[in-house]
Amino acid sequence: GRFMPSALLSYSPGDRLLYDGSIHFILFDRLWLGATYHSIGSVTALAQFAINNQLKVAYSYDYNFGKLGTYNSGSHEVMFRYEFRYKVDVVNPLIF
């Protein structure tokens, strides 16, 4: 397996500096498991599976423990990703 850490800093004038930190573990180039900490007071857990080289499906859950957690107990997300430009090495039977 491999792992992929990432960090994001963002700033808008008149607002505070925001940051995210993530770690993703990639197993067998098919399964991604990860977690993200958001400075706004939430954490995210993610699982993604590559069905094949063109189609991926993922699920994530956001848990809010900051001010937003008073109004929201978390959110679920489901993602389907299809790669239209995936190239396959096949011979075109129409070209001689």
Secondary structure, DSSP 8 states (H G I E B T S, - for coil): -EEEEEEEEE--TTS--EEEEEEEEEETTTEEEEEEEETTTEEEEEEEEESSSSEEEEEEEEEE-SGGGGT---EEEEEEEE-TT-------TT--
